[in-house]
Amino acid sequence: MLFREDQVARADAEAIRKGVGFYRWTHDLVEITGKDALEVLQKIYISDISKVAVGRSKYTASLDENGEIIDDVIVMHMADGLYWVSDLYGPRLLPWIEQHKGEADIHAKIITYDWDMYAVQGPDSLKAMNAMLDAPVDDLKRFGICERKLGDIPVYIHRSGFTGENGYEIYSAFDKSAEVHDLALKAVASVGGRELQTLEVYVRSIPMEKGFALKQDFKHLSPYECGLGWAVAADKDFIGKEAALARKEHPKYRMVGLEFSRESTEDISIWERVYWYGVEVGRCAQTIYGYTVDKNIGFATVRADVPDGAELTVGCNDSPAVVVNKVFC
């Protein structure tokens, strides 16, 4: 829970939006190898992974047989025949691969505790990266991956993030994490940045303002019902394709943003009921305070016929909210 008066949280948010913020943020990492690795990745993800060149990555999602999102990930093509999948739920990915690989030659293992990751995010992130690395990364395109050194420590740099701002991720061997932290923070501080203190700012508030959702926010939704239709490669086969395409033509729900008028949403729990004219029309996935927009905001899954501008109430205390675009700024 965040509040408007929290000055530390506000300073963290402003660092990312106006300068540069630094924080440790490690997803699960799953290493994928084997001669049929690409074939299986094509089957379990909605995007065309064959178009992801070595040194590039792609945001994508996996579906169940009902066409509903069960996970969203970034697939990183690290080398020929070697992929990393950045996933909040890595241990769930391994049995999913086993279930669907058939006779394919593919090997998946968790490498989360072999590699650590730090994020450098914000308009001044490039300045910070160039101040800490052995060579500039000016030419690294978004979703690009390159090798550099931080001091004498080999690292991978991935131009990506979960903030809606320009940003980079630093991957280093786990046993070098403390050294990487100190060197990177020194460079960030040298360009006026700060290490963030408030987990909810960089996990929830900052991403939500830009419409970035967590996996649990996609519950019961197809890609077409939550704005991820652009990621679907409909010209290839993947698990849940037929059902997802049916939901495109006849959507049941849609994912929306909510703006709350009350000063606090602390009485709203995760997945609260949402009402329109007293009739339940969906669930509110999560709420948070957004320091850029200076409002309490949230994501909700509502019936497909609920329009933008609809005045809803959320939870047992009938907290009033208005339906808006889920990208708040």
N, C-alpha and C positions, 0 to 999 in steps of 0.2 A: 504494500500500500504506500502510495506517495501522496504528499500534500503540497499545496501551493507554497506554503511558508517554508518548506525545507530548502535552505539556502545551499547546502552541500549538493543535494540532488540537482538543483537548478544550475549550479556552477558546472557540474558534470555534463549536463545536457548542453549548456552553452559552449563548452569546450568542443564538443563534437560538431555542433552546428556552425560555430563561428571561428574555430581554430583547429586544435587537434587534441584528441583524447587517446589514452593508452590503457589497455586492460588485458588481462589474461582471460582467454575465452576458448577453451578446448572442447570441440565436439568429439564424439567417438570417431575414430578413423578405422576404416576397414580396407585392407589391402586385397585387391583382386588380381589374380594371375591365372595363367592357363591358356591353351591355344583356342579354347572356345569362350574365353571371357567376354569378348564383345558380343557374341551371339546371345549369351544369357542376359547381359546388361540391356540389350535391345528388347528382350522379352519382358523384363520386369519394370522397365522405365518407359514413360510416355514419350520421351523425346528421342530424336535420332542421334544416338551416341556415336554412330559411325562417322559423323561429321565433326566430332571433337578431336582436333589434331593433338599430337604430343605437345605439351606445353600450354594447353588450354583446358578450361573447365566449363561445365554447364550445370545450371540449376534445373532440376527436374523432379518428378514425383513418381511414386508407384501406387497402383490401384489394386483393390480386391476385385473379385469376380463380379461385384455389383457396380463397378465403375466408380467406387468411392475412394478417396485418397486415404492411404494408410501410412504414408511417409513422404516427406520431401527432403531432398538431399542435394549436395553438389558432387558431381562426378568429375574427378580430376585425372587427366591423362598424363601420367608422370613420365612414362617412357614406353617404348614399344612393348606391348604385352603386359603393361603394368598400369593399373588404375588405383586411385585412392577414392573412397567414397566417404565424404564428410557428412556425418549422420548423427542426430541426437540420440538415436536408438540403435546403435550398432549391433548389440547382442540379438536384436530381433531380426536383423537383416540376414544373418548367417542361416538360420533355419528356413527362411523364406527362399533363399537361393537353393538350399538342399531340396526343398519341396518341389522346385520348378526347374531344376537343371536337367533332369532326365539323365541321359548318358553323356552329357557334355563334360569336357575336360576343363574344369574351373576350380580354383582354389581361393578360399576366402578366409582371412584371419583378422582378428582385432589387433591393431597396432597403436591403440590409444595411449598406452603407457610406454611406447617407444619414442613418441614425438609429442612435443608440447607446442602450443600455439598462442601467440600474442596478437592482438589487433591494434592497429594504428589507424584512426579514423578521423575524418574531418577535412575541411578545405585546405588546411596546411599540412596534411599527411605526407604529401610528396616531399616537402621541405624536410620533414623529420626523417623520412626514409633515406634521402640523399645525405643527410647529416650523419647517419649511423652506418651506412653500408660501404663496402670497398669500391663499388661502382654505382653510378646513378641508375635509377629505374624510370627515367622520363619517358622512355619509349615503350614501357610495358603497358599493353592495352588491358582494358577491363576483362576479367576472367582469364588473364594471362598468368603464367607461372614461369619463374626463372630461378637460377641458382646464384647466390651471392655469398659474401662473408660478412659477418658482424664481428668486428675484431678479427680474431683468427678462427672463428666458429663458422663452419659451413651451414647455411640456412637455405630454405626454399622461401621465396617471396611470391605470394598469391595476391593479385590485385582484385580484392573482393571485400565483402563485409555485409553487415546486417543493420546498417544505419541509414541508408539512403543518401549518404555522402560519399565522396571519393575516399577510398581507404585501402588498406593493405593488411595482409595476414603474414606473420612470420612463423615458419615451422622450423623447429630445431630439435636435435636429439634431446630426450628428456633429461639426461644427466647434465646438460648444459643450460638448463632452464634459468637457474639463478643468475648466471653470468649474462645471458641474453636479456633478462629483465633489467639488470642494472645498466647495461650498455644502451639498450633501447630507450629506457626512461631518461637517461642523461641527454640523449639526442632530442627526444620529445620536449624536454624542459628547455633545451637551448633555443627552440623556436617558439617558446611561450605556451607550450601545452602542459597537460597535467595527467597524472594517473587517476583514473576514475575510482570513486569510492563506493558507489551505490549500484548494486547488482541490478535492481529493478529498472534503473535508467537505461542501461545498455542491453538488457534482455527484453524489456517490455515497452517502456515509454518511448524511447527514440525510434525503435523499429515500427511500433504501431502508428506513430504519427505519419510515417511514410507508406503505410499500408502493408508492412511486412508482418506476416502471421507465423505463428508456431504451428507445429503439426496438429496439436489438439484443437486449434481453431478451425481446422478443416473437417471436423467430425461430421460424417454423413453427407459430405459434399463431393460432387464430381468436379473435375478441373474447370468445366464450363460454368459451374455455379459459384465459383469463387475467384474468377478473373484469371485463371491459369490456362485458358484455352489456347493462348499463344504458344504454350510449351508442348502442345500435343502434336506429334507427327502422325497424322491420320493415314498416311500412305504406307505405314508399316504395321505389323501385328504386335500387340502387347497385351498383357493380362488386363482384362476389364474393358478392352476397347469397345466392344459392341454395346455394352451397357452404358459406357460413358457417352458414346455418340447418341444413344437414345435419350439420355438426359439432356444433351445439347438441344435436341428438337423439342423436348417436353420437360423443361426443368421443374423440379419439385420445390427447390429452395434457392436462395441467393445469399451471399455473404455481403453484409453491409457494415458501414460505420455508424456509431451512435455518438451523439453529443449530448451530454447530461447538463441540466441546468442547476442542479444542486451542488453545493460546495464540496460535498464528499460523497463517494460511492462505497464507503467502507462497509455498508450494510448489504452490498451485492456480492454474493459468492459466485464461484465459477459455475457456469452453465445454468444460470438462473432463468426462470421462465420470463418470456416477453409477451406483452398483451397489446392488442390494438382494439380499441373500443370494447375492452373487457374480455376479448376472446384471445386465447393463447395462440400465437402465430409463430413462435420460435423460441430460441434460447440465446442468451448473452454469454459468449464464450469467456470474456475477460474484460475488465475495466482498469484504467490507469490514469494518472494525471500526466498530461503532456505539457512540458514547460515551453515549447516553442509556440504552441497554439494557446497556452494558458487556459486549458479547459480539461475537465474530466471527459475521457473518450473511451470507446470500447468497440469490440467487434461482436456482431451477432449473426446467427443463421436464422433467417426468417422465411416465411412462405414467399414464393416467387412473385405473388401478386401484391406484396406490400411495397408501396412506391417510395421513392425519395421524398423527403419532406413529411412523411407520416409521423404523427405524434404518438409515441408509444409509452408504456410504463413497464418498468423492469422490477422483478422481485416482489417480495411480500409487502414491502413498504411503498410500492407504486412509485418508484423513482422515475420522474419524467425524462424522456429522451427523444431526440429527433433523428430520423434516419437520414444519413448523409453518405457521400462517397467515402469509401474506406481509406482513401489517401487523404489525410487531413491537412497536409501542407507540402 
